[in-house]
Amino acid sequence: MANPDTAERFDPLLSFLEGIAAMIVIFQEGKVVFANQNLREFLKKNELIEMSQEELVQLIAQDTKELLGLLERAEKSGQARPRLIKLNEKLEKGKERIAYTRYFKIGPGKYATALILMDPESFWDIETTLVGKPQRFMAMLDSMKDWIWEIDSECVFTYSNRASERILGMPPEELIGKNINDVLSSSETEQFIKELSRSFPSDKELIVYRLSYTDKAGKPHYMELEVFPIFDEDGLFAGFRGISRDVTKEHLSLQRVKLSEKKYKTLFEGANDAIFLMNNYVFQDCNAKTLEMFGCNREDIIGKHPWEFSPEKQPDGRDSREKAIEMMDKALTEPQRFYWKHRKKDGTLFDAEVSLNRLKLSTKGKMLQAIVRDVTEKFEYEARLEESAAKFRTLFEQSPDVRMVTDSSLRIVEMNDAALNALRLKREEVIGKRLGEVLPERLAEDFSRMITQVLTTKEMHRTEYHLQLEGLDCWLDFVLSPIPGREGKVSYVLSSGHNVTPRKLAEINLSEQKNKLQLIQDNIDFGVMVIDRDFKIVEMNRQLSQWSPNTKAGDICRRAFEHCKFADKDAQGCPGERVFSTKKPYYESLELECDGHKKFFEFRSLPIFDEKGEVKYVMEIIDDVTEKNLINRQLDMMRKRAELYVDLMAHDIVNYITPVNCYLDFLLSSPDLSDEHRELIRHMFEQLSKTSSLIKNVRTMGEAYRLKEYIETQDLKELIENAERDAMSLFPWKNIKFTHSFPDGKCAVDAHKLLMNALSNVYQNSIKADAHDEVVIDTIVSRERDASGEYYLIRIDDRGHGIPEEQKKALLSEETKSFESMYSERDKRTSRGMGLRLIRMIVELSGGSIDIEDRVSGDPSQGTSFRIRLPIKT
């Protein structure tokens, strides 16, 4: 029975050991990996694998210390002298056995210790089998792939298995009798022998060595040797036994890896681009160009995230952190290349081109390589180039003149819309074509001659040209200008001319646009009509008639106009008339009766100007908002009803609670109360106070949502003092001490009306979190400045039990409902406060922010520090 992993390593040896008439066990790393049938039957145990060495020795030997020492000596010197030991009293009444130990290799870097127990009369038979190397055992050794050898104290080979023929090209018969220096001739071999001489026989431990050698055919090889000493029966040093294997392939592979690493390091450090190595979104390494590009030291980058070297938002408006994580996650499946806005250490922003690639290494995590190239100059150059091209394109495309660019082979390179419209051609029909393939024959001949003249003379040519297109006479004043290229060579000619042909095409285009507009008007869900200065409807869409199937759209509009007459005029009034006079858009909502039902309409009147800037038409946009108004009214009614219920409930409950508080306060002042009853009444008082606070906070929540825009100028000092008094009134039985530190002068802020309530709740929770006899809360207000401007920093420090680090971020998240998560289960029963979410909302409505930190940095148990920022009133 053997461990499967062990069986795979030395299967031939196991078969051999099973056939020996002795009890045999093999240990590896202090555990049983093999036990033969004789031992299992003797101990009457089948499950011995994975049993510890100490446990098995206790089962076998009467003196466990003696047998463990024998195994330990075998591990140090390769083997130990046979020793006669007494078996456990429970086994054959303490009968004696010969204990024989061996320490041997079972794989690369793996060793095992064999313990053989046998009758004294059988010992010499077994010793002869193992030491005398019978044919069967020799055959087993010869079949092994590793080269097993022995040399005497003079370094002369005394034994070798058949693997020497494969590794050295020398059979054992040729090898035995030769000195190791003659077989493995190299300077490394001499160093190896010196190493053996220094290490053995004093240390008596295994040595592992790697050296190069040349085989019999002159081919270089690399060999790994594991060597341990051999001792004779008297314990005297007799030579060395070694196990060697050819590691040429592994060595050459390692050298290639090292060379590759060296090349990569050279490229990495010598690259003109910044190169990062990242693992799980964190910078692990960077090259010298990175430090130059970002203007920082290596310590400023390693361990940081990409978004820490970026502005808060990217040019597309996305959050830098969110977008960076998205791009890095994509790079895990396929390479990514994109543009990014980075920030240097000094805050300077620059444009970069980023390439992300996944590195498939054995390192755990998500390894990425990022190559960052500063493209600020490129972007600036491209921007200037694009600006120049845009100007040319604007002049070229938006010019009312006919314009065309041709090359030296008289092919059309570009043609603007005016020319295409005049010729009634499409761009794809002319680009790349010769003039003769596009223009009429006479026109093509004349232009070919003029363009050739400009290419030859390199001078501008001007001519007035007459032609007829589709029966229309056209006169064009053409200017042909040379476009110089490199070294002054003229390769292109720009032909510009004024023509009147677009007039007809403009009319066709106008008709098409009108049809498109009419199609749009007829398919929108609100009414559109156009009236002239005589208040006649010249255009309207289909939606007007759909609102009232039995009534003409004109009648609806005229009835609407009657409701919009000016009070001081007798003229025919309508929304359009006001637009005609003021030249400004006009908006009005009307309630009209249509088919016996009241409907609500929104009128938007927009001016349409003529070429002189006068209002020629008015476009009326009429939207039926009946259903929307009905929904809004219902919602408003429901909101008012809910507010009424809340006010009624709060008022009545407070009225009920007030006399109860008075009764409890009266009872609490009685001198006849026992301490137990006094504590009970105090708990009742606390619960009623908590109920009152809850009602107050519900109303505060409603007011905060209803009065989100209710901002007023307030004195910060007065706010804080009122909040302290409000909080202290809820804990009359506690000894509370407030300390202050304010800047000189008045501290004016534009804050929400409910900011005092928010500050009071912060104080309340600080009081509840402090179990000391005296509750001390420090409030420090300072005037600070950052990139956004000046602000007041309110620091409220308590000495309560504090908030663990992992909870701080959670308390500021959107899901935080109350301060209760700050307390232990015991404290939750007495916690009181409107909740950090509402406090944060009121602070943010005041234009500020709130953070939570330790009062003593790194030690939450010393109390909590609330940091509130409020902008200074300018």
C-alpha positions in Angstrom: 0.0 0.0 0.0 1.5 3.4 -1.1 0.7 7.0 -1.6 -0.3 7.4 -5.3 2.2 10.2 -5.8 5.0 8.1 -4.3 4.0 5.0 -6.3 4.4 7.0 -9.5 7.9 8.1 -8.5 9.5 4.7 -7.7 7.1 2.0 -8.8 9.9 -0.5 -9.6 11.3 -0.2 -6.1 7.9 -0.7 -4.5 7.4 -4.0 -6.4 10.8 -5.1 -5.2 10.1 -4.2 -1.5 6.8 -6.0 -1.5 8.6 -9.2 -2.2 11.1 -8.9 0.7 10.4 -11.1 3.8 10.6 -8.1 6.2 8.4 -5.3 7.5 9.1 -2.2 5.5 7.8 1.4 5.8 8.9 4.5 3.9 8.6 8.0 5.3 8.5 11.3 3.4 8.3 14.7 5.1 7.4 13.0 8.4 4.5 10.9 7.1 4.0 7.3 5.9 4.0 7.1 2.0 4.5 3.3 1.8 4.0 0.2 4.0 4.4 -3.3 2.7 2.0 -6.2 3.3 4.1 -7.8 6.0 4.0 -4.7 8.2 0.3 -4.1 7.7 -0.5 -7.7 8.7 1.9 -7.5 11.7 0.2 -4.4 13.0 -3.2 -5.6 11.9 -3.8 -2.1 10.3 -4.5 -1.5 6.6 -4.8 2.3 6.8 -1.2 3.4 7.5 -0.7 6.0 4.6 -0.4 9.6 5.9 0.1 8.4 9.4 2.8 10.5 11.1 6.3 9.1 11.7 6.0 9.5 15.5 2.7 7.8 15.6 3.9 4.7 13.7 7.1 4.5 15.8 5.0 4.4 18.9 3.0 1.5 17.5 6.2 -0.5 16.7 8.9 0.2 19.3 9.1 -0.1 23.0 11.8 2.7 23.1 10.4 5.2 20.6 13.2 7.7 21.3 15.9 5.1 20.2 14.1 4.3 16.9 13.4 8.0 16.1 17.1 8.8 16.6 18.0 6.0 14.2 15.8 7.5 11.5 17.2 11.0 12.2 20.8 9.7 11.8 19.8 8.1 8.5 18.5 11.4 7.1 21.8 13.1 8.0 24.3 10.5 6.7 22.3 8.5 4.1 22.0 5.4 6.3 22.4 4.3 9.9 24.0 1.2 11.4 21.6 -1.7 11.9 20.3 -1.7 15.5 18.6 -4.4 17.6 15.4 -2.9 19.0 12.6 -4.3 21.2 9.1 -4.2 19.8 6.1 -2.7 21.7 5.0 -4.9 24.6 1.7 -5.4 22.8 3.4 -6.9 19.8 4.7 -10.5 20.4 5.6 -9.7 24.0 8.5 -7.4 23.2 10.3 -9.7 20.7 13.4 -8.1 19.2 13.9 -7.1 15.6 16.8 -5.7 13.6 16.1 -2.1 12.5 17.8 -1.1 9.2 17.4 2.5 7.8 18.2 4.1 4.4 17.8 7.7 3.1 17.3 7.9 -0.7 16.0 10.2 -3.4 12.6 9.6 -5.0 12.4 12.6 -7.4 13.7 16.1 -8.1 14.3 17.6 -4.7 12.3 14.8 -3.0 13.8 12.4 -0.5 12.5 9.5 1.7 13.6 7.4 4.6 13.1 3.6 4.6 12.8 1.6 7.8 13.2 -2.2 7.5 12.4 -4.5 10.4 13.4 -8.2 10.2 14.3 -11.2 12.2 18.0 -11.2 13.3 18.5 -14.5 11.4 17.1 -13.0 8.2 19.1 -9.8 8.4 22.1 -10.9 6.5 20.0 -12.3 3.7 18.3 -8.9 3.3 21.6 -7.0 3.7 23.1 -9.1 1.0 20.1 -8.3 -1.2 20.3 -4.5 -0.8 24.1 -4.1 -0.5 25.3 -6.9 -2.7 23.2 -5.5 -5.6 21.8 -8.7 -7.0 20.8 -8.9 -10.6 17.2 -7.9 -10.0 18.1 -4.8 -8.1 20.8 -3.9 -10.6 18.3 -4.2 -13.4 16.0 -1.8 -11.6 18.8 0.8 -11.2 19.8 0.5 -14.8 16.3 1.2 -15.9 16.2 4.6 -14.2 16.6 7.7 -16.3 18.7 9.5 -13.7 22.5 8.7 -13.7 23.3 7.1 -10.4 27.0 6.8 -9.6 29.6 6.3 -6.8 33.2 7.5 -6.4 35.7 6.6 -3.7 37.6 9.1 -1.6 40.1 9.6 -4.5 37.2 10.7 -6.8 37.5 7.5 -8.9 34.2 6.0 -10.2 33.4 2.7 -8.5 29.8 2.3 -9.8 27.5 3.7 -12.5 24.1 2.7 -13.8 23.3 2.5 -17.5 22.1 6.1 -17.7 25.8 7.2 -18.0 25.7 6.0 -21.6 22.8 8.3 -22.5 24.0 11.3 -20.5 27.8 11.1 -21.0 28.0 8.8 -24.1 30.1 6.4 -21.9 28.9 2.9 -20.8 29.5 1.9 -17.1 32.3 -0.5 -18.2 34.3 2.4 -19.7 33.5 4.8 -16.9 34.4 2.7 -13.8 38.1 3.3 -12.8 38.3 6.8 -14.2 38.7 9.9 -12.2 35.8 12.3 -12.2 38.0 15.1 -13.5 38.9 13.0 -16.6 35.2 12.4 -17.3 33.7 15.8 -16.6 36.7 17.9 -17.7 36.0 21.6 -17.0 36.9 24.4 -14.6 33.5 24.0 -13.1 34.3 20.3 -12.3 37.4 21.3 -10.4 35.3 23.9 -8.5 32.7 21.1 -7.8 35.4 18.8 -6.3 36.7 21.6 -4.1 33.1 22.2 -2.9 32.8 18.5 -2.1 36.1 18.5 -0.2 35.0 21.5 1.9 31.5 20.2 2.6 32.2 16.5 3.3 32.7 14.5 5.3 32.3 17.1 8.1 28.8 18.3 7.4 27.4 14.9 6.2 24.6 16.6 4.4 23.3 16.6 0.8 24.8 19.1 -1.6 23.2 20.1 -4.9 25.4 21.5 -7.7 25.0 22.4 -11.3 27.9 22.4 -13.8 28.6 22.3 -17.5 30.4 19.5 -19.3 31.2 18.2 -22.7 30.1 14.7 -23.7 32.2 12.1 -25.6 31.0 13.6 -28.9 32.2 17.1 -27.9 28.6 18.4 -27.4 28.2 20.8 -24.5 25.7 19.9 -21.7 24.5 21.1 -18.4 24.1 18.7 -15.4 22.4 18.9 -12.0 24.1 16.7 -9.3 22.8 15.8 -5.9 25.6 14.2 -3.8 25.8 12.8 -0.3 28.7 10.9 1.4 29.2 7.2 1.8 30.5 5.6 5.1 31.8 2.2 5.7 30.7 -0.2 8.4 33.0 1.5 10.9 31.4 4.9 10.1 34.4 6.1 8.2 34.1 8.3 5.1 34.4 6.1 2.0 33.4 8.4 -0.9 30.4 9.9 -2.5 27.1 8.7 -4.1 25.4 10.9 -6.5 22.2 11.2 -8.6 22.6 13.3 -11.8 20.3 14.4 -14.5 20.8 16.3 -17.8 19.2 19.7 -17.5 20.5 21.2 -20.8 17.1 22.0 -22.1 16.0 23.6 -18.9 19.3 25.6 -18.7 19.1 26.9 -22.3 15.4 27.7 -21.7 16.4 29.7 -18.6 19.1 31.5 -20.5 16.6 32.5 -23.2 14.3 33.8 -20.6 17.1 35.8 -19.0 18.1 37.2 -22.4 14.4 38.0 -23.1 14.1 39.8 -19.7 17.3 41.8 -20.5 16.0 42.8 -23.9 12.6 43.7 -22.3 14.3 45.7 -19.5 16.4 47.6 -22.2 13.2 48.4 -24.2 11.3 49.2 -21.0 13.9 51.7 -19.6 14.9 53.0 -23.0 11.5 53.6 -24.4 10.4 57.1 -25.3 6.9 56.4 -24.0 5.8 56.0 -20.4 5.3 52.3 -19.6 3.4 51.1 -16.6 2.8 47.6 -15.2 -0.4 47.3 -13.3 -2.0 44.6 -11.1 -5.6 44.8 -10.0 -5.8 48.5 -11.2 -2.6 49.4 -9.1 0.7 50.6 -10.6 3.4 48.0 -9.8 6.3 49.3 -11.9 7.2 52.1 -14.3 10.1 53.2 -16.5 12.2 56.4 -16.3 10.1 58.1 -19.1 7.1 57.9 -16.8 8.8 59.9 -14.1 9.8 62.5 -16.7 6.3 62.7 -18.3 4.4 63.0 -15.0 7.0 65.2 -13.3 7.3 63.0 -10.2 9.3 60.4 -8.3 8.9 56.7 -8.5 7.4 56.7 -4.9 4.7 59.1 -6.2 3.4 56.5 -8.7 3.9 53.0 -7.3 0.9 51.7 -5.4 -1.4 54.4 -6.9 -4.3 54.1 -9.4 -4.4 55.5 -13.0 -7.3 57.8 -12.1 -5.2 59.5 -9.4 -3.1 61.0 -12.2 -6.2 62.2 -14.1 -8.8 65.0 -13.7 -12.1 64.1 -12.1 -13.8 64.0 -15.5 -12.6 63.1 -18.9 -13.3 65.3 -21.9 -16.4 63.2 -22.8 -17.8 64.0 -19.3 -17.4 60.6 -17.8 -15.9 60.0 -14.4 -12.2 59.2 -14.8 -12.2 56.4 -12.2 -15.3 54.7 -13.7 -14.0 54.9 -17.2 -10.5 53.8 -16.3 -11.8 50.6 -14.7 -14.0 49.9 -17.7 -11.1 50.2 -20.1 -8.8 48.1 -17.9 -11.5 45.4 -17.6 -11.9 45.4 -21.4 -8.1 45.0 -21.8 -8.3 41.7 -19.9 -10.0 40.1 -22.9 -8.6 42.2 -25.8 -6.1 45.0 -26.3 -7.4 48.5 -25.9 -6.2 51.8 -27.5 -7.7 55.2 -26.7 -7.0 58.8 -25.9 -6.9 60.0 -22.2 -6.6 63.2 -20.3 -3.8 62.8 -17.7 -2.6 65.1 -14.9 1.0 65.7 -13.9 2.1 66.0 -10.2 2.0 69.8 -10.4 -1.6 69.6 -11.7 -0.8 70.3 -15.4 -3.1 68.4 -17.7 -1.9 66.8 -20.9 -3.4 64.6 -23.7 -2.1 61.1 -24.0 -2.6 58.0 -26.2 -2.9 54.9 -24.1 -2.4 51.3 -25.1 -3.5 48.5 -22.7 -2.5 44.9 -23.0 -2.9 42.0 -20.7 0.3 40.2 -19.4 -0.3 36.5 -19.0 2.1 35.9 -16.1 2.1 33.5 -13.2 1.5 36.4 -10.9 -1.9 36.3 -9.3 -4.3 39.2 -10.2 -5.0 41.2 -13.3 -1.7 42.1 -14.8 -1.8 44.8 -17.5 0.9 46.8 -19.4 0.0 50.4 -20.2 2.0 52.4 -22.7 1.3 56.1 -22.4 2.4 58.6 -25.1 2.1 62.3 -24.6 0.3 63.6 -27.7 -0.3 67.2 -26.5 1.9 68.6 -29.3 0.3 66.2 -31.8 -3.2 67.3 -30.8 -2.1 71.0 -30.9 -0.6 70.5 -34.4 -3.7 68.5 -35.6 -5.9 71.2 -34.1 -4.1 73.9 -36.0 -4.2 71.7 -39.1 -7.9 71.0 -38.6 -8.5 74.7 -38.0 -6.7 75.6 -41.2 -8.5 72.8 -43.1 -11.8 73.9 -41.6 -11.3 77.4 -42.8 -10.4 76.3 -46.3 -13.3 73.8 -46.2 -15.6 76.6 -45.0 -14.5 79.0 -47.7 -14.6 76.2 -50.3 -18.0 74.6 -49.3 -19.9 77.6 -48.1 -19.0 79.9 -51.0 -21.9 80.7 -53.3 -19.4 80.6 -56.1 -18.7 77.5 -58.2 -15.4 76.0 -57.1 -13.3 73.0 -58.4 -9.8 71.6 -57.8 -8.1 69.7 -60.5 -4.6 68.0 -60.6 -1.9 68.0 -63.3 -3.6 65.1 -65.1 -6.8 67.1 -65.4 -8.7 64.9 -63.0 -11.2 66.5 -60.6 -9.9 66.3 -57.0 -12.7 68.3 -55.3 -15.8 70.2 -56.2 -18.0 72.2 -53.9 -21.8 72.0 -53.6 -22.4 75.0 -55.7 -20.6 73.4 -58.6 -22.3 70.1 -58.1 -25.7 71.7 -57.9 -25.1 73.8 -61.1 -24.1 70.6 -63.0 -26.7 68.5 -61.3 -24.0 65.9 -60.3 -23.2 64.0 -57.2 -19.8 64.1 -55.6 -19.1 60.4 -56.2 -19.8 61.0 -59.9 -17.1 63.5 -60.3 -14.2 62.9 -57.9 -11.3 61.2 -59.6 -12.8 61.7 -63.1 -11.3 63.6 -66.0 -12.9 66.8 -67.1 -14.0 65.3 -70.4 -15.8 62.5 -68.5 -17.9 65.0 -66.5 -18.3 68.4 -68.3 -19.9 69.1 -71.6 -17.5 68.7 -74.5 -16.8 72.4 -75.2 -16.6 73.3 -71.5 -14.2 70.4 -70.9 -12.0 71.5 -73.8 -11.8 75.2 -72.7 -11.1 74.3 -69.1 -8.4 71.8 -70.0 -6.7 74.5 -72.1 -6.9 77.1 -69.3 -5.8 74.7 -66.5 -2.8 73.5 -68.6 -1.8 77.2 -69.1 -1.9 77.8 -65.3 0.2 74.7 -64.7 2.8 75.8 -67.2 3.0 79.5 -66.4 2.3 79.1 -62.6 0.3 82.3 -62.9 -3.3 83.1 -62.1 -5.7 83.2 -65.1 -9.0 85.0 -65.2 -11.8 84.8 -67.8 -15.5 85.5 -68.3 -17.3 82.4 -69.6 -20.7 82.0 -71.1 -22.5 78.7 -71.4 -26.0 77.3 -71.6 -27.3 74.6 -69.3 -30.8 73.0 -69.9 -31.8 76.0 -72.0 -30.7 78.6 -69.4 -28.0 81.2 -70.2 -25.3 81.3 -67.6 -22.4 83.7 -67.2 -19.5 82.8 -65.0 -16.5 84.9 -64.0 -13.8 82.3 -63.6 -10.5 82.7 -61.7 -8.0 79.9 -62.1 -5.3 80.0 -59.4 -2.2 77.8 -59.1 -1.8 75.8 -55.8 1.9 75.6 -55.0 3.2 72.3 -53.4 6.7 71.3 -52.3 9.6 73.2 -53.7 7.2 75.5 -55.5 5.9 72.9 -57.9 2.4 73.5 -59.1 0.4 70.3 -59.1 -3.2 71.5 -58.5 -5.3 74.4 -59.8 -8.3 76.0 -58.1 -11.0 77.2 -60.4 -13.6 79.6 -58.9 -16.5 81.2 -60.7 -19.7 82.9 -60.0 -22.8 81.4 -61.7 -26.5 81.9 -61.6 -27.5 78.3 -62.1 -28.0 77.6 -58.4 -31.1 79.9 -58.5 -33.2 77.1 -60.1 -31.7 74.4 -57.9 -32.4 76.5 -54.8 -36.1 76.5 -55.8 -36.2 72.7 -56.2 -34.3 72.4 -52.9 -36.8 74.7 -51.2 -39.7 72.6 -52.4 -38.0 69.4 -51.1 -37.4 71.0 -47.8 -40.9 72.2 -47.6 -42.3 68.7 -48.2 -39.9 67.4 -45.5 -41.1 70.1 -43.1 -44.8 69.4 -43.9 -44.1 65.7 -43.3 -42.6 66.5 -40.0 -45.4 68.8 -39.0 -48.0 66.2 -39.9 -46.4 63.5 -37.7 -45.7 65.4 -34.5 -48.2 65.1 -31.6 -49.0 68.8 -31.3 -50.7 71.3 -33.6 -48.6 73.7 -35.8 -49.9 76.5 -38.0 -48.4 79.6 -39.7 -50.3 82.9 -39.9 -49.5 86.0 -41.9 -49.9 89.6 -40.9 -53.6 89.6 -41.9 -54.1 86.7 -39.4 -54.9 84.3 -42.1 -53.7 80.7 -41.7 -51.3 79.9 -44.5 -50.0 76.5 -43.2 -51.2 74.0 -40.6 -50.6 70.4 -39.8 -53.0 67.5 -39.5 -52.9 67.3 -35.6 -55.1 70.4 -35.3 -58.1 68.7 -36.9 -57.6 65.5 -34.9 -58.2 67.2 -31.6 -61.8 68.1 -32.7 -63.0 65.9 -35.5 -66.2 67.9 -36.1 -64.7 71.3 -35.8 -62.3 73.0 -38.2 -58.9 73.8 -36.9 -59.3 77.4 -37.9 -62.3 77.7 -35.6 -60.3 76.3 -32.7 -57.6 78.9 -33.3 -60.0 81.8 -33.7 -61.8 80.9 -30.5 -58.4 80.8 -28.8 -57.6 84.2 -30.2 -60.7 85.6 -28.7 -59.3 84.7 -25.2 -56.1 86.5 -26.0 -57.2 90.0 -27.0 -55.3 92.9 -25.6 -57.3 94.7 -22.9 -56.3 98.2 -24.2 -56.9 97.6 -27.9 -59.9 96.9 -30.1 -57.8 95.2 -32.7 -58.4 91.5 -33.6 -56.1 90.1 -30.8 -54.3 86.8 -30.7 -50.9 85.5 -29.5 -49.6 86.1 -33.0 -50.4 89.9 -32.9 -48.2 90.4 -29.8 -45.4 88.6 -31.7 -45.8 90.8 -34.7 -45.5 93.9 -32.6 -42.8 92.9 -30.1 -40.8 90.6 -32.5 -40.3 88.3 -29.5 -41.7 84.8 -28.8 -44.9 84.6 -26.7 -46.2 81.8 -24.4 -49.6 81.4 -23.0 -51.8 78.7 -21.5 -55.6 78.7 -22.2 -58.6 76.8 -21.1 -61.1 76.2 -24.0 -64.3 74.2 -24.5 -64.1 71.7 -27.3 -67.0 69.4 -28.1 -68.6 70.1 -24.8 -65.5 69.3 -22.8 -63.0 71.7 -21.2 -59.5 71.3 -22.5 -56.2 73.0 -21.7 -53.8 74.2 -24.4 -50.3 75.8 -24.3 -49.7 78.3 -27.1 -46.2 79.1 -28.2 -45.9 81.9 -30.8 -42.6 82.2 -32.7 -41.6 85.0 -35.1 -40.5 84.2 -38.7 -38.5 87.1 -40.1 -38.0 88.3 -43.7 -34.8 89.5 -45.3 -35.3 93.0 -43.8 -35.6 91.7 -40.2 -39.4 92.2 -40.0 -41.8 89.6 -38.8 -43.5 88.2 -41.9 -45.1 85.2 -40.3 -45.8 83.7 -36.9 -45.7 80.1 -36.2 -48.2 78.9 -33.6 -47.4 75.7 -31.8 -50.5 74.5 -29.9 -50.1 71.6 -27.4 -53.1 69.9 -25.7 -51.9 69.6 -22.1 -55.3 68.6 -20.7 -54.2 65.2 -19.4 -50.9 66.5 -18.1 -52.7 69.2 -16.1 -55.1 66.7 -14.7 -52.3 64.5 -13.5 -50.4 67.5 -12.0 -53.5 68.6 -10.1 -54.1 65.1 -8.7 -50.5 64.9 -7.6 -50.6 68.3 -6.0 -53.8 67.4 -4.1 -52.3 64.1 -2.9 -49.2 65.9 -1.7 -51.2 68.5 0.2 -53.3 65.7 1.8 -50.2 63.8 2.8 -48.7 66.9 4.4 -51.9 67.5 6.3 -51.9 64.0 7.6 -48.3 64.3 8.8 -49.0 67.6 10.5 -52.1 66.3 12.2 -50.4 63.1 13.3 -47.3 65.0 14.6 -49.4 67.6 16.4 -51.6 65.1 18.2 -48.9 62.7 19.2 -46.8 65.5 20.6 -49.8 66.7 22.5 -50.2 63.2 24.0 -46.5 62.9 24.9 -46.1 66.4 26.6 -48.3 65.6 29.7 -46.7 62.2 30.0 -43.3 63.8 30.1 -44.5 66.2 32.8 -45.9 63.3 34.9 -42.6 61.4 34.5 -40.6 64.5 35.4 -42.8 65.0 38.5 -42.2 61.3 39.5 -38.5 61.6 38.9 -38.3 64.5 41.4 -39.9 62.5 44.1 -37.4 61.7 47.0 -39.3 58.4 47.8 -38.4 56.7 44.6 -35.9 53.8 44.7 -32.9 53.7 42.4 -34.5 50.9 40.4 -37.7 52.8 39.8 -35.8 56.0 39.1 -33.7 54.2 36.4 -36.9 52.7 35.0 -38.6 56.2 34.8 -35.4 57.5 33.1 -35.6 54.8 30.4 -39.3 55.7 29.9 -38.3 59.3 29.6 -35.6 58.4 27.0 -38.1 56.4 24.9 -40.6 59.3 24.9 -37.8 61.7 24.0 -36.8 59.4 21.2 -40.5 59.3 19.9 -40.6 63.1 20.0 -37.3 63.3 18.1 -38.6 60.8 15.5 -41.8 62.9 14.9 -39.7 66.0 14.7 -37.3 64.4 12.2 -40.2 63.1 10.0 -41.5 66.6 9.8 -38.0 67.9 9.2 -37.5 65.4 6.4 -40.8 66.6 4.8 -39.7 70.2 5.1 -36.3 69.5 3.7 -37.7 67.9 0.6 -40.4 70.6 0.2 -38.0 73.5 0.9 -35.0 72.4 -1.1 -34.4 75.9 -2.3 -35.0 77.6 1.1 -31.6 79.1 1.6 -31.0 82.1 3.8 -28.1 84.0 5.3 -27.3 82.7 8.8 -24.6 83.3 11.5 -22.6 80.1 11.9 -21.7 80.9 15.5 -25.3 81.3 16.4 -26.3 78.2 14.5 -23.7 76.0 16.4 -24.7 77.5 19.8 -28.4 76.8 19.2 -27.6 73.3 18.0 -25.6 72.6 21.2 -28.4 73.9 23.4 -31.0 71.8 21.4 -28.9 68.6 21.8 -28.2 69.2 25.5 -31.9 69.6 26.3 -32.5 66.0 25.3 -30.0 64.6 27.9 -30.7 66.5 31.2 -29.2 63.6 33.2 -25.8 63.8 31.5 -22.9 66.1 32.3 -22.1 67.6 28.9 -19.3 70.1 28.2 -19.0 72.0 24.9 -15.8 73.8 23.8 -15.6 76.3 20.9 -13.1 77.9 18.7 -14.3 80.4 16.1 -12.6 82.8 13.7 -12.7 86.5 14.5 -15.7 88.4 13.3 -19.1 87.2 12.1 -19.2 83.9 10.3 -21.9 84.4 7.7 -23.1 81.5 5.4 -25.9 81.0 2.9 -27.4 77.8 4.4 -30.6 75.8 4.4 -33.1 76.7 7.0 -32.8 73.3 8.6 -29.0 73.4 9.0 -29.3 73.9 12.8 -31.4 70.7 13.0 -28.6 68.8 11.2 -25.9 70.1 13.5 -28.0 69.3 16.5 -28.4 65.7 15.4 -24.6 65.4 15.0 -24.2 66.5 18.6 -26.9 64.2 19.8 -25.2 61.2 18.3 -21.8 62.2 19.7 -23.4 62.4 23.2 -25.0 59.0 22.8 -21.7 57.4 21.7 -19.9 58.7 24.8 -20.2 56.6 28.0 -17.8 58.8 30.1 -19.2 60.5 33.2 -18.4 63.8 31.6 -19.2 64.1 27.9 -16.7 66.6 26.2 -17.4 67.7 22.6 -15.0 70.2 20.8 -16.2 72.4 18.0 -13.5 74.1 15.9 -14.4 76.4 13.1 -11.7 77.6 10.7 -11.5 79.6 7.5 -10.0 77.5 4.6 -9.4 77.9 0.9 -9.1 75.4 -2.0 -9.4 75.5 -5.8 -13.2 76.0 -5.5 -12.9 79.1 -3.2 -13.1 80.0 0.5 -15.1 77.9 2.9 -15.7 77.3 6.7 -14.5 74.0 8.0 -16.5 72.9 11.1 -14.8 70.1 13.0 -16.9 68.4 15.7 -14.7 66.0 17.8 -16.2 63.6 20.4 -14.6 61.1 22.7 -17.1 58.2 22.1 -16.4 54.6 21.2 -15.6 55.7 17.6 -16.5 54.2 14.2 -14.4 51.4 12.6 -12.6 52.3 9.4 -14.6 49.8 7.3 -17.9 51.5 8.3 -16.9 55.1 7.5 -17.4 54.9 3.8 -20.6 52.9 4.2 -22.1 55.7 6.4 -21.7 58.2 3.6 -23.2 56.0 0.9 -26.6 56.5 -0.6 -27.9 53.4 1.2 -27.2 54.8 4.7 -30.5 55.3 6.4 -29.5 56.4 9.9 -26.8 56.8 12.4 -27.7 53.4 13.9 -25.0 51.6 11.9 -22.5 53.6 14.0 -23.4 51.8 17.2 -23.2 48.3 18.7 -26.4 46.3 19.2 -26.6 47.6 22.7 -26.2 51.2 21.7 -28.8 50.9 18.9 -31.6 50.5 21.5 -30.9 54.1 22.6 -29.7 55.7 19.3 -31.5 58.8 18.3 -31.1 61.1 15.2 -32.5 62.0 11.8 -29.9 59.9 10.0 -26.8 60.8 8.2 -28.5 60.7 4.8 -30.8 63.6 5.7 -27.9 65.5 7.5 -25.8 65.1 4.3 -28.7 66.3 2.2 -29.2 69.5 4.2 -25.5 70.2 4.2 -25.3 69.6 0.4 -28.4 71.8 -0.1 -26.3 74.5 1.7 -23.6 74.0 -0.9 -21.3 72.0 1.5 -20.1 68.5 2.2 -19.6 66.2 5.2 -16.8 63.6 6.0 -16.1 61.2 8.9 -12.6 60.7 10.3 -10.9 59.5 13.6 -10.4 62.1 16.2 -6.9 60.6 16.7 -5.7 59.4 13.3 -5.5 55.6 13.1 -7.2 55.0 16.4 -11.1 54.9 16.1 -11.4 54.0 19.8 -10.4 57.6 20.7 -13.5 59.1 19.2 -14.9 60.5 16.0 -14.3 63.7 14.1 -17.1 65.1 11.8 -15.8 67.5 9.2 -18.4 69.8 7.6 -17.5 72.2 4.8 -19.7 75.3 4.1 -19.0 78.0 1.5 -18.4 81.5 2.9 -21.0 84.0 2.0 -19.5 86.5 -0.5 
